[in-house]
Amino acid sequence: MDTRPAEADPAADPLACIARLGGLAATHELATAGISRARLAGHLRHGTVIRVRQGWYTRAGLHGELVSAARVGGILTCCSALKIAGYWVVHDHRLHVAVDPNDCQLRSPRDYRRRLRSTERVTVHWRPSRVTPASRLLLDPVSALADLARCAAPELLAASADSILNQQPELKGEITRLARTLNSSAQAALLQADGVCESGIETLFWLRMRQLGPRRQVNITGIGRVDFLFGQRLIVEIDGEEFHAGPAEFESDRRRDALLSARGYRVLRFSYHQVLSRWPEVHAAVMAAILRGDRG
């Protein structure tokens, strides 16, 4: 049974109004749309609408970081926004929120009745009020990337840009225009991104080894694509952070490696954490294979 409060006029449904306004609505906007305080109170009681801060409402069931950013008084940005949107970013335990420079009274991401404290894990990115995103909860990927340029090392910025371009190559022009507004290191990082690599961790490997000339996303007849091919015979595969949760996938990869080996290829496989946190051992293994002549 649907226990939500009934609406006399479908056009005055708070959920529909909130959706039209980009996922977040102020009390006066709901009133202008014909939604009475009684109707709004009914939705709050039934849990279909939640109050994120005084005078601001959104629908229930949103990702917690979207709600937290709205509770602070801004919109999710930087690595927080890119992660929610499904792009690759290196893990960051802080909440990144874009806030208008004229705003004040920032609130705790956990309780809108408390002021934001410096001890809370929140990074504020001050953005001008002329930014009017289609969503009031999540900044668009290019704008979020601009904020990431102020937070991340250049190679991590390049990896996130590559992830965006792999999924949305049509954004290349916007990212190139953004690059021209940044400092030289961030600009160089963004201009390196071309979307060929399928994950950010692959991009990091490529950036660090590209002087050796590996080819990316190479199709091996009868086997499929491999991440990197050095010369004619040395293959490197990079497993993602959440790669292969089950034994079937693990066995499939090992069978694939065996088939490649039977056809004369040398296969090296590295994990996400090896590339990100234990790079010297990855570099040493690749260089040793090259020195042995495994490239063919």
C-alpha positions, 0 to 999 in steps of 0.5 A: 500500500502506498502510504505517501500523502495524496496530492489534490493537484499532481502539479503541486507534488513536492517530489515533482517540484524538487525534481524540476528544480534540480533536486533541491528546493527552497520553502518559497519555491515550493510555496510558489509552486502551490505546495502548502505547508501542510502538504510539505509537512505530510511528505516530511512525516512519511519520509518521502521528502527530507529537510537538508537544512533550514528552508531547503528540501530534497527527496529521500533516498539520495546518496549520502554525500549529495545530502551532506553537501546540500546540508553544508550549503553547497553542491558536491564537487571535485573528486566527491562529485566525479566519484558519484558520477562514476568516473575514476578518482583516487580515494579521498576521505574528505567531502568536497563542496562548491559554495558561492563566495557570498554564502555564509552560515555553512553547516555541518554535513551531519547536522544542519543545526550546527555550524561547520567546524574546521575539524570536520572532513570538508573541503570548501571550493568557493565558486561564483554565483553565476554557476547555475548547474542543471543539478543543484546537488552535483556539479557537472564533470568539467566544473568538478574537474576544475576544482580537482585541479586545485586538489590533486597531483597532476598525474591524478588529475590526468587520470580522472580526465582520461576517465571522463573522456573514455566515457564522454569523448564529446567533452574533449573540447570543454576539457581543453578549454578548461586546461588553458585557464589553469597553471602549467602543470595542471594544463599539461596534465589535462592535455595528456588525457585522450580517453584511450585507457579504460580506467584511471589506474591504467592511465597512471601506468601509461603516464609513468611508462609511456617513454618505453612506447607501450601500445594501449588497448591492443586487440589480440586475435582470439583472446580480446583486448589487453591493457598494454603491449610492449613490443611484440610479446610483453603484455601488462594487465592492470586490475582495478580497485574493485576488480573481480569479486568472484572465483569465476572471474579470477579463473577466467583471467588465469585461463586468459593469461595461460592462453596468451602464454601458450601463444608466446606472450609474456604476461605481467599482471598488477593490482590497483594498489601495486600501481598506486602505492607500490610503484617501484616494484611494478617498475622493477618488474617491467624493466626486468622483463624488458632487459630479459628480452621479453618484448620480442 
